[in-house]
Amino acid sequence: MEKMPLSFANIGSKVIIDNIAGGEDFSKKMVEMGFNKGTEIRIISNNNGPIIVRLGESRIALGRGMAQKIMVQAC
């Protein structure tokens, strides 16, 4: 499967987290929010504003800069 930044994922698609780039603090924050390698997420919104994803039972909004650092693969 081809890797891409989360910000490139299409609305309605399911993706699996492959890697979180960025500094240690950013990676730690993402893991604390549940963004772990191998976790499946669904893209709810990916328009001009923040990207909204469903992670488990939660909906989480991420800024584009944050989403650029999260590498995913299509399911």
N, CA, C and O atoms as CSV, one atom per row, in Angstrom:
chain,resi,resn,atom,element,x,y,z
A,1,MET,N,N,0.833,-1.197,0.000
A,1,MET,CA,C,0.000,0.000,0.000
A,1,MET,C,C,0.876,1.258,0.000
A,1,MET,O,O,1.951,1.287,0.598
A,2,GLU,N,N,0.396,2.271,-0.671
A,2,GLU,CA,C,1.131,3.529,-0.762
A,2,GLU,C,C,0.838,4.407,0.447
A,2,GLU,O,O,-0.312,4.545,0.866
A,3,LYS,N,N,1.885,4.994,0.999
A,3,LYS,CA,C,1.738,5.899,2.139
A,3,LYS,C,C,1.461,7.309,1.637
A,3,LYS,O,O,1.924,7.715,0.571
A,4,MET,N,N,0.686,8.048,2.444
A,4,MET,CA,C,0.390,9.445,2.118
A,4,MET,C,C,0.127,10.186,3.420
A,4,MET,O,O,-0.199,9.562,4.430
A,5,PRO,N,N,0.264,11.508,3.411
A,5,PRO,CA,C,-0.117,12.273,4.599
A,5,PRO,C,C,-1.630,12.191,4.808
A,5,PRO,O,O,-2.388,12.111,3.841
A,6,LEU,N,N,-2.060,12.211,6.044
A,6,LEU,CA,C,-3.485,12.181,6.373
A,6,LEU,C,C,-4.239,13.286,5.645
A,6,LEU,O,O,-5.401,13.103,5.281
A,7,SER,N,N,-3.604,14.414,5.430
A,7,SER,CA,C,-4.256,15.550,4.768
A,7,SER,C,C,-4.647,15.248,3.318
A,7,SER,O,O,-5.448,15.984,2.742
A,8,PHE,N,N,-4.105,14.190,2.717
A,8,PHE,CA,C,-4.428,13.820,1.335
A,8,PHE,C,C,-5.574,12.817,1.249
A,8,PHE,O,O,-6.052,12.534,0.151
A,9,ALA,N,N,-6.026,12.274,2.373
A,9,ALA,CA,C,-7.054,11.227,2.364
A,9,ALA,C,C,-8.410,11.802,1.951
A,9,ALA,O,O,-8.732,12.948,2.267
A,10,ASN,N,N,-9.185,11.007,1.256
A,10,ASN,CA,C,-10.495,11.423,0.761
A,10,ASN,C,C,-11.573,11.297,1.830
A,10,ASN,O,O,-11.508,10.421,2.693
A,11,ILE,N,N,-12.559,12.178,1.764
A,11,ILE,CA,C,-13.701,12.128,2.678
A,11,ILE,C,C,-14.380,10.764,2.549
A,11,ILE,O,O,-14.602,10.269,1.444
A,12,GLY,N,N,-14.706,10.170,3.692
A,12,GLY,CA,C,-15.383,8.878,3.725
A,12,GLY,C,C,-14.458,7.681,3.693
A,12,GLY,O,O,-14.896,6.557,3.940
A,13,SER,N,N,-13.189,7.897,3.394
A,13,SER,CA,C,-12.268,6.764,3.315
A,13,SER,C,C,-11.800,6.334,4.701
A,13,SER,O,O,-11.807,7.113,5.654
A,14,LYS,N,N,-11.395,5.075,4.781
A,14,LYS,CA,C,-10.776,4.543,5.995
A,14,LYS,C,C,-9.293,4.395,5.715
A,14,LYS,O,O,-8.893,3.921,4.651
A,15,VAL,N,N,-8.485,4.802,6.676
A,15,VAL,CA,C,-7.038,4.693,6.541
A,15,VAL,C,C,-6.456,4.121,7.830
A,15,VAL,O,O,-7.091,4.155,8.884
A,16,ILE,N,N,-5.249,3.600,7.726
A,16,ILE,CA,C,-4.532,3.059,8.879
A,16,ILE,C,C,-3.293,3.907,9.101
A,16,ILE,O,O,-2.551,4.200,8.163
A,17,ILE,N,N,-3.077,4.297,10.342
A,17,ILE,CA,C,-1.908,5.110,10.676
A,17,ILE,C,C,-0.651,4.270,10.511
A,17,ILE,O,O,-0.548,3.172,11.058
A,18,ASP,N,N,0.306,4.798,9.751
A,18,ASP,CA,C,1.568,4.109,9.503
A,18,ASP,C,C,2.705,4.702,10.323
A,18,ASP,O,O,3.543,3.974,10.855
A,19,ASN,N,N,2.729,6.028,10.421
A,19,ASN,CA,C,3.846,6.691,11.090
A,19,ASN,C,C,3.436,8.106,11.473
A,19,ASN,O,O,2.606,8.727,10.809
A,20,ILE,N,N,4.028,8.604,12.549
A,20,ILE,CA,C,3.815,9.992,12.950
A,20,ILE,C,C,5.166,10.684,12.935
A,20,ILE,O,O,6.057,10.349,13.717
A,21,ALA,N,N,5.311,11.651,12.040
A,21,ALA,CA,C,6.549,12.410,11.920
A,21,ALA,C,C,6.487,13.602,12.868
A,21,ALA,O,O,5.504,13.778,13.588
A,22,GLY,N,N,7.519,14.404,12.867
A,22,GLY,CA,C,7.530,15.570,13.742
A,22,GLY,C,C,8.340,15.283,14.992
A,22,GLY,O,O,8.929,14.212,15.135
A,23,GLY,N,N,8.361,16.222,15.867
A,23,GLY,CA,C,9.151,16.106,17.083
A,23,GLY,C,C,8.558,15.147,18.098
A,23,GLY,O,O,7.441,14.653,17.942
A,24,GLU,N,N,9.330,14.898,19.135
A,24,GLU,CA,C,8.919,13.979,20.197
A,24,GLU,C,C,7.651,14.455,20.892
A,24,GLU,O,O,6.771,13.647,21.189
A,25,ASP,N,N,7.547,15.758,21.155
A,25,ASP,CA,C,6.363,16.298,21.829
A,25,ASP,C,C,5.107,16.092,20.990
A,25,ASP,O,O,4.061,15.708,21.516
A,26,PHE,N,N,5.207,16.344,19.692
A,26,PHE,CA,C,4.059,16.158,18.804
A,26,PHE,C,C,3.647,14.690,18.759
A,26,PHE,O,O,2.466,14.365,18.879
A,27,SER,N,N,4.620,13.813,18.586
A,27,SER,CA,C,4.322,12.378,18.525
A,27,SER,C,C,3.669,11.899,19.811
A,27,SER,O,O,2.715,11.121,19.775
A,28,LYS,N,N,4.176,12.356,20.936
A,28,LYS,CA,C,3.617,11.963,22.236
A,28,LYS,C,C,2.169,12.443,22.361
A,28,LYS,O,O,1.306,11.703,22.834
A,29,LYS,N,N,1.909,13.677,21.939
A,29,LYS,CA,C,0.553,14.225,22.003
A,29,LYS,C,C,-0.403,13.403,21.140
A,29,LYS,O,O,-1.522,13.107,21.559
A,30,MET,N,N,0.033,13.038,19.943
A,30,MET,CA,C,-0.819,12.256,19.048
A,30,MET,C,C,-1.118,10.876,19.637
A,30,MET,O,O,-2.254,10.408,19.570
A,31,VAL,N,N,-0.114,10.229,20.208
A,31,VAL,CA,C,-0.318,8.917,20.831
A,31,VAL,C,C,-1.288,9.037,22.000
A,31,VAL,O,O,-2.147,8.174,22.182
A,32,GLU,N,N,-1.161,10.093,22.791
A,32,GLU,CA,C,-2.076,10.301,23.915
A,32,GLU,C,C,-3.513,10.491,23.438
A,32,GLU,O,O,-4.454,10.157,24.157
A,33,MET,N,N,-3.686,11.023,22.234
A,33,MET,CA,C,-5.025,11.220,21.666
A,33,MET,C,C,-5.557,9.942,21.012
A,33,MET,O,O,-6.718,9.894,20.604
A,34,GLY,N,N,-4.718,8.909,20.909
A,34,GLY,CA,C,-5.145,7.643,20.324
A,34,GLY,C,C,-4.634,7.374,18.924
A,34,GLY,O,O,-4.996,6.364,18.321
A,35,PHE,N,N,-3.798,8.255,18.393
A,35,PHE,CA,C,-3.245,8.088,17.050
A,35,PHE,C,C,-2.003,7.203,17.121
A,35,PHE,O,O,-0.873,7.691,17.106
A,36,ASN,N,N,-2.234,5.901,17.199
A,36,ASN,CA,C,-1.150,4.926,17.301
A,36,ASN,C,C,-0.948,4.225,15.968
A,36,ASN,O,O,-1.885,4.096,15.181
A,37,LYS,N,N,0.268,3.776,15.716
A,37,LYS,CA,C,0.558,3.025,14.498
A,37,LYS,C,C,-0.373,1.823,14.428
A,37,LYS,O,O,-0.535,1.099,15.410
A,38,GLY,N,N,-0.981,1.611,13.269
A,38,GLY,CA,C,-1.888,0.487,13.072
A,38,GLY,C,C,-3.341,0.793,13.381
A,38,GLY,O,O,-4.212,-0.041,13.131
A,39,THR,N,N,-3.622,1.980,13.925
A,39,THR,CA,C,-4.991,2.360,14.259
A,39,THR,C,C,-5.743,2.777,12.997
A,39,THR,O,O,-5.212,3.507,12.160
A,40,GLU,N,N,-6.983,2.307,12.870
A,40,GLU,CA,C,-7.822,2.670,11.726
A,40,GLU,C,C,-8.626,3.918,12.058
A,40,GLU,O,O,-9.201,4.024,13.141
A,41,ILE,N,N,-8.662,4.856,11.128
A,41,ILE,CA,C,-9.472,6.063,11.289
A,41,ILE,C,C,-10.277,6.294,10.014
A,41,ILE,O,O,-9.887,5.850,8.934
A,42,ARG,N,N,-11.403,6.993,10.149
A,42,ARG,CA,C,-12.256,7.336,8.995
A,42,ARG,C,C,-12.238,8.850,8.822
A,42,ARG,O,O,-12.309,9.594,9.800
A,43,ILE,N,N,-12.142,9.299,7.580
A,43,ILE,CA,C,-12.120,10.723,7.274
A,43,ILE,C,C,-13.563,11.225,7.180
A,43,ILE,O,O,-14.328,10.777,6.326
A,44,ILE,N,N,-13.925,12.155,8.061
A,44,ILE,CA,C,-15.272,12.728,8.084
A,44,ILE,C,C,-15.328,13.985,7.216
A,44,ILE,O,O,-16.265,14.163,6.438
A,45,SER,N,N,-14.333,14.849,7.348
A,45,SER,CA,C,-14.290,16.098,6.584
A,45,SER,C,C,-12.843,16.418,6.235
A,45,SER,O,O,-11.949,16.301,7.073
A,46,ASN,N,N,-12.627,16.824,4.991
A,46,ASN,CA,C,-11.291,17.220,4.554
A,46,ASN,C,C,-11.447,18.311,3.499
A,46,ASN,O,O,-11.031,18.160,2.351
A,47,ASN,N,N,-12.055,19.406,3.921
A,47,ASN,CA,C,-12.248,20.534,3.021
A,47,ASN,C,C,-11.177,21.578,3.301
A,47,ASN,O,O,-10.033,21.214,3.576
A,48,ASN,N,N,-11.504,22.834,3.240
A,48,ASN,CA,C,-10.508,23.888,3.413
A,48,ASN,C,C,-10.074,24.107,4.855
A,48,ASN,O,O,-8.977,24.613,5.091
A,49,GLY,N,N,-10.898,23.742,5.817
A,49,GLY,CA,C,-10.567,23.959,7.220
A,49,GLY,C,C,-9.852,22.768,7.817
A,49,GLY,O,O,-9.145,22.037,7.123
A,50,PRO,N,N,-10.044,22.581,9.114
A,50,PRO,CA,C,-9.423,21.432,9.787
A,50,PRO,C,C,-9.950,20.115,9.221
A,50,PRO,O,O,-11.057,20.050,8.688
A,51,ILE,N,N,-9.147,19.085,9.346
A,51,ILE,CA,C,-9.550,17.745,8.945
A,51,ILE,C,C,-10.220,17.090,10.145
A,51,ILE,O,O,-9.675,17.094,11.249
A,52,ILE,N,N,-11.403,16.530,9.924
A,52,ILE,CA,C,-12.129,15.869,11.009
A,52,ILE,C,C,-12.115,14.373,10.737
A,52,ILE,O,O,-12.477,13.919,9.652
A,53,VAL,N,N,-11.689,13.614,11.750
A,53,VAL,CA,C,-11.613,12.161,11.623
A,53,VAL,C,C,-12.404,11.495,12.735
A,53,VAL,O,O,-12.619,12.076,13.798
A,54,ARG,N,N,-12.832,10.268,12.474
A,54,ARG,CA,C,-13.449,9.443,13.513
A,54,ARG,C,C,-12.388,8.446,13.950
A,54,ARG,O,O,-11.852,7.682,13.148
A,55,LEU,N,N,-12.105,8.478,15.244
A,55,LEU,CA,C,-11.129,7.580,15.853
A,55,LEU,C,C,-11.862,6.855,16.969
A,55,LEU,O,O,-12.112,7.430,18.029
A,56,GLY,N,N,-12.204,5.604,16.736
A,56,GLY,CA,C,-13.047,4.887,17.696
A,56,GLY,C,C,-14.419,5.535,17.717
A,56,GLY,O,O,-15.061,5.667,16.675
A,57,GLU,N,N,-14.876,5.939,18.896
A,57,GLU,CA,C,-16.173,6.608,19.041
A,57,GLU,C,C,-16.035,8.133,19.051
A,57,GLU,O,O,-17.026,8.843,19.220
A,58,SER,N,N,-14.825,8.633,18.874
A,58,SER,CA,C,-14.567,10.077,18.958
A,58,SER,C,C,-14.412,10.698,17.581
A,58,SER,O,O,-13.942,10.062,16.637
A,59,ARG,N,N,-14.821,11.963,17.492
A,59,ARG,CA,C,-14.543,12.788,16.310
A,59,ARG,C,C,-13.492,13.800,16.731
A,59,ARG,O,O,-13.656,14.498,17.731
A,60,ILE,N,N,-12.413,13.876,15.966
A,60,ILE,CA,C,-11.289,14.737,16.318
A,60,ILE,C,C,-10.963,15.633,15.132
A,60,ILE,O,O,-10.861,15.170,13.996
A,61,ALA,N,N,-10.801,16.931,15.413
A,61,ALA,CA,C,-10.403,17.897,14.384
A,61,ALA,C,C,-8.901,18.131,14.490
A,61,ALA,O,O,-8.369,18.352,15.578
A,62,LEU,N,N,-8.235,18.080,13.358
A,62,LEU,CA,C,-6.793,18.313,13.292
A,62,LEU,C,C,-6.509,19.421,12.290
A,62,LEU,O,O,-7.119,19.473,11.222
A,63,GLY,N,N,-5.597,20.292,12.632
A,63,GLY,CA,C,-5.150,21.300,11.687
A,63,GLY,C,C,-4.384,20.651,10.544
A,63,GLY,O,O,-3.867,19.542,10.681
A,64,ARG,N,N,-4.316,21.340,9.434
A,64,ARG,CA,C,-3.632,20.785,8.259
A,64,ARG,C,C,-2.162,20.488,8.523
A,64,ARG,O,O,-1.636,19.486,8.037
A,65,GLY,N,N,-1.502,21.339,9.281
A,65,GLY,CA,C,-0.095,21.098,9.599
A,65,GLY,C,C,0.096,19.808,10.374
A,65,GLY,O,O,1.039,19.056,10.128
A,66,MET,N,N,-0.813,19.556,11.316
A,66,MET,CA,C,-0.750,18.313,12.091
A,66,MET,C,C,-1.009,17.116,11.182
A,66,MET,O,O,-0.307,16.108,11.258
A,67,ALA,N,N,-2.014,17.231,10.327
A,67,ALA,CA,C,-2.381,16.123,9.444
A,67,ALA,C,C,-1.270,15.796,8.445
A,67,ALA,O,O,-1.152,14.651,8.007
A,68,GLN,N,N,-0.462,16.780,8.086
A,68,GLN,CA,C,0.662,16.546,7.171
A,68,GLN,C,C,1.708,15.630,7.799
A,68,GLN,O,O,2.440,14.948,7.081
A,69,LYS,N,N,1.787,15.607,9.124
A,69,LYS,CA,C,2.810,14.828,9.833
A,69,LYS,C,C,2.372,13.403,10.144
A,69,LYS,O,O,3.167,12.604,10.639
A,70,ILE,N,N,1.108,13.077,9.857
A,70,ILE,CA,C,0.591,11.736,10.134
A,70,ILE,C,C,0.504,10.982,8.811
A,70,ILE,O,O,-0.311,11.312,7.950
A,71,MET,N,N,1.349,9.969,8.661
A,71,MET,CA,C,1.369,9.173,7.435
A,71,MET,C,C,0.412,8.000,7.581
A,71,MET,O,O,0.396,7.320,8.607
A,72,VAL,N,N,-0.387,7.771,6.538
A,72,VAL,CA,C,-1.410,6.728,6.570
A,72,VAL,C,C,-1.352,5.880,5.298
A,72,VAL,O,O,-0.709,6.239,4.311
A,73,GLN,N,N,-2.046,4.745,5.360
A,73,GLN,CA,C,-2.238,3.876,4.203
A,73,GLN,C,C,-3.724,3.607,4.066
A,73,GLN,O,O,-4.433,3.522,5.069
A,74,ALA,N,N,-4.203,3.474,2.848
A,74,ALA,CA,C,-5.609,3.129,2.622
A,74,ALA,C,C,-5.872,1.719,3.125
A,74,ALA,O,O,-4.993,0.859,3.078
A,75,CYS,N,N,-7.093,1.488,3.607
A,75,CYS,CA,C,-7.487,0.135,4.073
A,75,CYS,C,C,-7.841,-0.737,2.894
A,75,CYS,O,O,-8.196,-1.902,3.072
